């Protein structure tokens, strides 16, 4: 039996648009605080807000986009998101003070949230049902590559003369390329389903969040929280344990393991269900976090990177696929938005909350505690989704 086609022109273009948007997102995340301090003399706390307000905007963007996609369709919403993204990229050139820079950052965050939700929804629609796990696994690699390449380019440009001018110019060009790609490729999806009377009279919550996607999204929130300290405090932790050189390769190893393993885990999910991947992911992630918390040599830190990449990295794409598969097609937009709202909350607020505990316990204890948090997710996942996963596989 021939497999249904996965690598269509539409799939490649939508994945590329998502990659470029996330690339700009992470490129600015690691550099804009420094820009605020050097250009406007902002205090450290204010500079941090300039960086993090983007994430707040992204949450608002996802919340609104999930609702609007059901009414207007994901393609129109993607056009709106990319247009706002391009305009805000250009506005960095006229940001003459901190309040204006904060406003631009917030609006661009909204735009990226809209783009991410729209591209995820489009991909969920165009992928064949029998290859959704594999396809979303490949699609989410665009995020992984962007998180690895974006910071690298940003830090490289910061060291150059007029680096920020070059950076802002590049961002405008990349955003315009996204618009061109979307214009050239004719995307065709089913017309948005007219809401039924029951749906219109549904709770306020169900108009912005897909209830069926909430269980797996709650697990994603906790897993995102568990990983957030690694993402935010790696450099500080590496200094305290004298492994700065090894730490510079951490995300490279992390990304490489995900790139190598994700195609296989996606295929397994499509044929055997999510449980076969998710339970081992939890265990491998927990073991990786343990090695991370106890690292005393470079090889231990890089082994932790590999294990965390396999466990945490593969869980994300599987969980996103589950959120879509448990949801009716006309609510894919809300399901995608729901998943990322919960996931981003764990990833975004985790460092803030952990920041209060680190001075009391130290970094090693924090990461050791995260091992227990990850293990707790095993029975929680079983209760919220795992025990029903076989039924989902039979239906699909």
N, C-alpha and C positions, 0 to 999 in steps of 0.2 A: 504493500500500500504506500503510495506516494505521500510524503509529508506536505502539509499545507505550507505555503511560502511564508517565511518570516522576514527575510531581509528585503523588504520592498522599498521602493524609492521614498514612499511616505514615511516609513519607519525610520529610515536613515536621516531624513531631513528633520523630523521632529526631535530625534535624539540629539542631532547636532545643535539645534536651536537651544535645547535644554542645557547641553554642555556649555555653550558659549555664555548663556545667561548666568549659570552657576560659576563659571570661570571668573566673570567680572565680579560676582558677589564675593568670592573668597579672595580675589586679588585685592579688593578694597578693604575687606575685613582685617587683613593683616597690616595694612599700610595707612588707613585713613586716620587712625588715632595719632600717629606720628605727624601726619600732615596738619592736623588740628593744633598740635602743640607747637610745631615749628612755624606755621603760617600765621596763627592767631594767638599764640601764647596761652593756649587753653590749659587749665589745670588737668592733672591726670584723671580725676574723676569725670570731668567734662569730656575729655578726649575719649574715655571709655564709653560714655553715653553716645558720642558721635558714631562709634563703631557698632554698639549693640542696638541702637534704635532701629537699625536696618532689620534686625530679627523681629522686633515688635511690629514693624510695618509688614513684614512677610506674613506674620500670623493673621493680621487684619485682612491682607490680600487673599489668603487661602480661605478664610471664613466667608468673605463676600463672593469669591469666585465659585466656590462649590454651589452656592445658591443660584447664581446667575447662569452658570453653565446649563442647569436644568431648564432654564427658560429660553436662553439665546443660542445654546450650543457652544462647544468648546473652541471651535475655530474662530468665531467672532470674538470670544473672550480673549483668545490668544493674540488676535490683532490689537485689541485694546491694550493688553499687557505690554506687548512689544513696542507699541507707539509711545506709551508712557515711559517705558524703559529707555528708549532712544532719547526722548526729550530730557529726562532727568540726567542722563549721561552727559548731555551737552551743557546742562545748567551748572555743573561743577566749575566751569570756567568763570562763571559770574557770582560764585558764592563768596561774598565779600565780608561775611561775618559768621560767627558760630550759629546764631539762630537760623540764618538762611541755609547753612550747611546741614543743620539738623533736619530742617524741613525737607530738603532735597533727599537726604538719606532715608527719611521715613517714607516718602512717596515712592522712591525707587525700591525700597523694601516691599511695599505693597505690590508694585509692578512685578517683582521677582516671584512673590507668592502667587500672583495671578498666573504668571507664565508657567511655573512649576505645576500648578494644579491643572491647567489647561493641557499641557503636553502630556502629563500622566494620564489624563482622561482620554485624550486622543489615542494614545498608545493602547490603552485598555480596550478601546473600540476596534482598532484596526488589527490587533493580534488575533489569530485563530484561537478558539477555546482550548484546543488540544495542546497548544504551545504557549499559553499565557505565562506560566511560570518561567519557562526558558526565555521568552521575549522580554518580560519585565526585568529579568535578571540582566540581560544585555543592556536594556534601556537604562537601568540604574547604574551601570558602569560609567555612563556619562557624568553622573554625580561624582563617582569615585575619582575619575581622571581629573575632573575640575578641581576637586579638593586637593589633589597632589600638585597639579600644574599651576593653579592660580597663585597660591602663596609663593611658589618658587619665582614666578615672573614678577610678582609684586615686590619682593625683597630685592631682586636683581635690579629693577628699575629705580628703586629708592636710592641705590648707590650711585646712580648716574647723575650727571649734571642735567638740571631741568627734568628730572625723572618723573615728577608728578604731572608735568605738562604732557610728556610723552604718554604717561599712563592714561590720563583723561582722554587724550586724542585716540588712543588705541581702543578705549572702551566705546567711544562713539562709533568708530569704524566697525567694531564687532557687533554692536547692536543694530547697525544699519545692514550688515550682512544677514542677520537674522530676519529682518523684514524682507530682504530680497529673496531669501530662501523660501519664506512663506508665500511670497507672491508668485514665484516661479512654479512651485509644486501645487497642483490642484488637489486639495484634500476633500474627499467626499465622505460624509458620515450621515447616518440616519438623521432625519429632522428631529429636533427636540420634541419629546413626548409631551402632549398637553396634560397638565396636571389634573388629576381626578379631583372630584369634590372632596373625597376623603383625605387626599393629600393636602389640599388647600386648608382644610379644617384641622389638620394635624397640629401637634404641639409646636410651640415656637422653637423648641430645641430641634425637632426633626426637620425644620425648614432650613437649618444651617448645618446640621450634623446628621450623618447617616447612622441610625441606631445599630444596624446590623454590623457595621464596621467598628463600633466602639470597643467590643471585647478584645480583639487583636490589637487595636490601637492603644489600649491601656497597657498591654504588655510592652508595646513599642516605647511607650513613655518611660516605663521603668528601666528598660534596657538602654534607652537613650541617656537617661539619668546616670546609669552605671558607667557608661562610656565617657560622659561629658568631662569628668575630671582628667582623664587621659588626654583628651583633646586640648584642654585649657591649661593644664598644669605640667605638661611633660617637660617643658624647658626648665621650669623652676625645680621640679623633682630631680631632673638629670644633674643639675648643679649640686644639689644636696648629697647625691650619691656618687658624684664624680664620674659620671658616664655621659658627658656632653657630646663627645665624638660619636659614640654609638647611637645616641638619641637623634643625631642628625640624619640617620638612615632609617629611623623608626617607621615613618609614614611611607617611605619607599617600599620597605618590606611588606608593610600592611597592605598597600595598594596592589602590589604584585601578587600576593596570595589571593586576594579577592578576584583579580582579573583571571587568574589561572583556574580557580575553583568554581566561580559562579556559573559558567555555562553548564557544568555537570550537575550542580545542585538544582538548577532550574529545570533541567530535563527530568531529574528524579522526582521532583515535586509533581510535574505533569502526569507521570505514570504511576507513582506510588503514594502521592499525597504529601501534605506539609509535615506531618509528624516525623517521618523518616529523617527529615533534615533538621527540624527545629530542636528536638531533644538533644541530638549530638551537638548542635550549635551552642546550646546553653552550657553543656558540660565543657566543651572546648574553650568557650569564652571565659568560664569561671577558672579553668586551669591557667589560661593565659593571663588573667588578672592576678592570679596568685603569684605566678612567676614575675609579673610586673611589680607587684608590691614587695617582693623579696629580692629583686635584682641586685647583685653585687658585682657582676661582670657584664661586659658588652654582649656576650653571647646569650646571656639570660634575658637581657632587655630585647634583643632582636628575636629570640624565640617567642617571647611574649607578644611581640608585634605580629608574628606569623599566626599564632594561635588566636589572638584577638581579631585579626583580619578574617580568619576563616569563620570563627564563631559569630562575632558581632556583625561582620560585613555581610555574611550570607543570610543571617536572620532577617536583616532589613528588607532585602528583596523578596524573600518568602512571605514575610508578614504583609508587605504591600500587596502582593498577589492575592493573599487570603482576603484582605479587605475588599478587593474588587470582586473576587469570585463569590463571596457570600451576598453580593448586592445585585439587584436588578440592573440591567444595562442603562436604563434611563436615569439611574442615580449614581453612575460611575463617578461623576464629577464630585458629588458630595462625599462618596466613599474615599476618593483620593484626597480630598481636602481634609476629611476627618482624620485619616491616618497621619498626614503630615502635621496637622495642628497638634495632635497629641505627641508625636515624635519630636517636633521642634520645641515643645514646652519642656520635655525632659532634657533635651540637649541644651536648650537656651538658659533655663533657670537652674540647672544642675550646678554649674560652676559658682553661681551666686550663693546658693545654699551651702555648698561644700566649703566656700570661702570662709564661712563663720566657724567651721569645725576644724579646718586645717591648723590654725594657730594653737588649738588645744591638744590635738592628737598627733599632728605631724602627717606628712604625705603617706608614709608606708601604712599607717593604721587606716587611713581613709580608703586606700585601694584594697586593703584586706577586708574591710567592711563591705566593699562592693562585691566581693566574692560571695558573701552571704546573700546579698540582694539578688544577685543573678540566680543563685540556687533556688531561692524562694519563687522565682518565676516558673520553675518546672511544674510544681503542683498547680500554680495559679493558671498557667497556660492550659493545663489539662482540664481544669474546671471551666474556663472561659471558652475554649475552642477545641482542644485536643481530642476530647472524648467524642466530638461530633465530626471530626475530620473525615472519617471513613464514609460517613453518609454523604458528605459534600462531594467526595471523589466519585461515588456511585451516580449521583445526580448529573455530574458533568461528564 
